Amino acid sequence: MKKIYFLLSRTGTVPSRMIHSLMGGKYTHASIAVRPATDEFYSFARKKINNPLIAGFIVENIHTFVFSKFPDCNCGLYSLEVDDKAYDRITETIDAFLESPDRYGYNFLGLLPARLGIKTNRRYKFTCSQFVATVLWRSDAVELPKHPSLMMPNDFLKIKGIEQIYEGRIGDCNFSGVAPRAKISAEV
């Protein structure tokens, strides 16, 4: 068994405020991590610090980029234990995104259908929570509470077996300090 990690957050950015007004809930952004020693999380969000419209697959760190501009934003760090096969499928899926990051874009058109409960399938377009849910769904790691295209950041809290390991200011979160350093077979 191995652990994967979820970072749920809500910054003060304009897109975050818009998503919160549309979707509600405590969090507006979701990321996934599989290699705590690297401090890397994977998600879909802005690629340019001052332009939220240029968005897609990103590798993020909780102490840089947008998070460094909003160190007081609230976040929750969660872990989930998965079997070795699921963990391998999760890392393979993330690695496939890492191989062709420019192929993928942000699913701006998927926000409203998700809010209305309408399933969508845009092969190379994801919101942050759709990406994390798709990674989990493709790996058969867990049973999701909703279809991947309908998942919102707060829906990850409903996954059976999820454990909170930190909640508070993102500026105070030390991912590699709170997540145990597991023996990692796949290196970045």
C-alpha positions as CSV (number, residue, x, y, z in Angstrom):
1,M,0.0,0.0,0.0
2,K,1.1,3.5,-0.8
3,K,-0.2,7.0,-0.2
4,I,-1.3,9.7,-2.5
5,Y,-2.0,13.2,-1.5
6,F,-4.6,15.9,-2.3
7,L,-4.2,19.6,-1.7
8,L,-7.5,21.5,-1.6
9,S,-7.3,25.3,-1.5
10,R,-9.1,28.6,-2.0
11,T,-7.0,31.6,-2.9
12,G,-8.2,35.1,-3.2
13,T,-7.8,35.2,-7.0
14,V,-10.6,36.4,-9.2
15,P,-11.1,32.9,-10.8
16,S,-11.2,31.4,-7.3
17,R,-13.9,33.9,-6.2
18,M,-15.9,33.2,-9.4
19,I,-15.7,29.5,-8.9
20,H,-16.7,29.8,-5.3
21,S,-19.8,31.9,-6.2
22,L,-20.7,29.4,-8.9
23,M,-19.9,26.2,-7.0
24,G,-19.9,27.1,-3.3
25,G,-18.0,25.0,-0.8
26,K,-14.9,25.5,1.3
27,Y,-12.4,24.9,-1.5
28,T,-12.1,26.0,-5.1
29,H,-8.9,24.2,-6.2
30,A,-7.7,20.6,-6.2
31,S,-4.3,19.1,-6.8
32,I,-2.8,15.6,-6.5
33,A,0.7,14.5,-5.4
34,V,2.3,11.1,-5.5
35,R,5.9,11.9,-4.6
36,P,6.1,13.9,-1.4
37,A,9.9,14.2,-1.5
38,T,9.5,16.4,-4.6
39,D,7.0,18.9,-3.1
40,E,5.2,18.7,-6.5
41,F,1.4,18.7,-7.0
42,Y,-0.3,18.2,-10.3
43,S,-3.4,20.0,-11.4
44,F,-5.0,22.2,-14.0
45,A,-4.8,26.0,-13.5
46,R,-3.3,29.1,-14.8
47,K,0.1,28.9,-16.5
48,K,0.9,32.6,-16.4
49,I,0.9,34.3,-13.0
50,N,-1.0,37.4,-14.3
51,N,-3.3,35.7,-16.8
52,P,-5.8,33.1,-15.7
53,L,-7.0,32.6,-19.3
54,I,-3.8,30.9,-20.3
55,A,-4.4,27.7,-18.3
56,G,-3.9,24.0,-18.6
57,F,-1.9,21.2,-17.0
58,I,0.6,22.4,-14.4
59,V,3.1,21.2,-11.8
60,E,2.7,23.4,-8.7
61,N,4.5,23.9,-5.5
62,I,2.7,25.2,-2.4
63,H,5.4,27.8,-1.8
64,T,5.7,29.3,-5.3
65,F,3.7,30.9,-8.1
66,V,0.1,31.8,-7.1
67,F,0.3,30.3,-3.7
68,S,3.3,32.5,-2.8
69,K,1.0,35.6,-3.5
70,F,-1.7,34.2,-1.2
71,P,0.2,32.7,1.8
72,D,-2.9,33.3,4.0
73,C,-5.3,31.3,1.9
74,N,-6.9,28.3,3.5
75,C,-5.9,24.8,2.5
76,G,-6.4,21.3,3.5
77,L,-3.8,18.5,2.8
78,Y,-5.2,15.0,2.7
79,S,-3.8,11.5,2.2
80,L,-5.4,8.4,0.8
81,E,-3.9,4.9,0.9
82,V,-4.1,2.9,-2.4
83,D,-2.9,-0.5,-3.4
84,D,0.4,-0.8,-5.3
85,K,-1.3,-1.4,-8.7
86,A,-3.5,1.6,-8.3
87,Y,-0.5,3.7,-7.3
88,D,1.4,2.6,-10.4
89,R,-1.5,3.4,-12.6
90,I,-1.8,6.8,-11.0
91,T,1.8,7.6,-11.5
92,E,1.6,6.3,-15.1
93,T,-1.3,8.6,-15.8
94,I,0.4,11.6,-14.4
95,D,3.6,10.8,-16.3
96,A,1.6,10.7,-19.5
97,F,0.4,14.3,-18.8
98,L,4.0,15.3,-18.0
99,E,5.1,13.9,-21.4
100,S,2.8,16.2,-23.4
101,P,1.7,19.1,-21.1
102,D,0.9,21.4,-24.0
103,R,-1.6,19.0,-25.4
104,Y,-4.0,19.8,-22.5
105,G,-6.1,22.9,-21.8
106,Y,-8.3,24.2,-19.1
107,N,-12.0,23.2,-19.4
108,F,-13.6,26.6,-19.0
109,L,-16.7,25.3,-20.8
110,G,-17.0,22.4,-18.3
111,L,-17.7,24.5,-15.2
112,L,-21.3,25.3,-15.9
113,P,-22.4,21.8,-17.0
114,A,-20.7,20.4,-13.9
115,R,-22.6,22.8,-11.7
116,L,-25.8,21.7,-13.5
117,G,-25.0,18.0,-13.1
118,I,-24.5,17.5,-16.8
119,K,-21.7,15.0,-17.6
120,T,-19.2,16.1,-20.3
121,N,-16.2,14.6,-22.0
122,R,-13.6,16.9,-23.4
123,R,-10.7,14.6,-24.1
124,Y,-7.9,17.2,-23.6
125,K,-9.7,19.7,-21.4
126,F,-10.0,19.5,-17.6
127,T,-10.7,21.6,-14.6
128,C,-8.5,20.9,-11.6
129,S,-11.0,18.6,-9.9
130,Q,-11.9,16.9,-13.2
131,F,-8.2,16.1,-13.7
132,V,-7.7,14.7,-10.2
133,A,-10.9,12.7,-10.5
134,T,-9.9,11.4,-13.9
135,V,-6.5,10.2,-12.6
136,L,-8.3,8.4,-9.8
137,W,-10.9,6.9,-12.1
138,R,-8.4,5.7,-14.6
139,S,-6.5,4.0,-11.9
140,D,-9.5,2.2,-10.3
141,A,-8.0,3.5,-7.0
142,V,-11.3,4.5,-5.3
143,E,-15.0,4.8,-5.8
144,L,-15.7,8.4,-6.7
145,P,-18.8,10.1,-5.3
146,K,-19.6,11.4,-8.8
147,H,-18.7,11.0,-12.4
148,P,-15.2,12.6,-12.9
149,S,-16.6,15.4,-15.1
150,L,-18.9,16.4,-12.2
151,M,-16.4,16.4,-9.4
152,M,-15.7,19.6,-7.5
153,P,-12.8,20.1,-5.0
154,N,-15.0,19.6,-2.0
155,D,-16.2,16.2,-3.4
156,F,-12.8,14.7,-2.6
157,L,-13.6,15.0,1.1
158,K,-16.4,12.3,0.5
159,I,-13.9,9.7,-0.7
160,K,-13.9,6.7,1.7
161,G,-10.6,6.4,3.5
162,I,-9.4,10.0,3.0
163,E,-7.4,11.4,5.9
164,Q,-6.7,15.0,6.8
165,I,-3.1,15.6,7.6
166,Y,-3.1,19.4,7.7
167,E,-5.5,22.3,7.6
168,G,-4.7,26.0,7.8
169,R,-2.7,28.7,6.0
170,I,-1.0,27.5,2.9
171,G,2.0,29.6,3.9
172,D,2.4,27.4,7.0
173,C,2.0,24.0,5.2
174,N,5.1,22.0,4.8
175,F,4.1,19.2,2.5
176,S,7.3,17.2,2.6
177,G,7.4,17.7,6.4
178,V,3.9,16.4,7.1
179,A,3.8,13.7,4.4
180,P,5.9,10.8,5.3
181,R,8.8,10.2,2.9
182,A,7.9,6.9,1.4
183,K,10.2,4.8,-0.7
184,I,9.4,5.9,-4.2
185,S,10.0,3.6,-7.1
186,A,9.4,6.1,-9.8
187,E,11.5,9.2,-9.9
188,V,10.7,12.4,-11.6
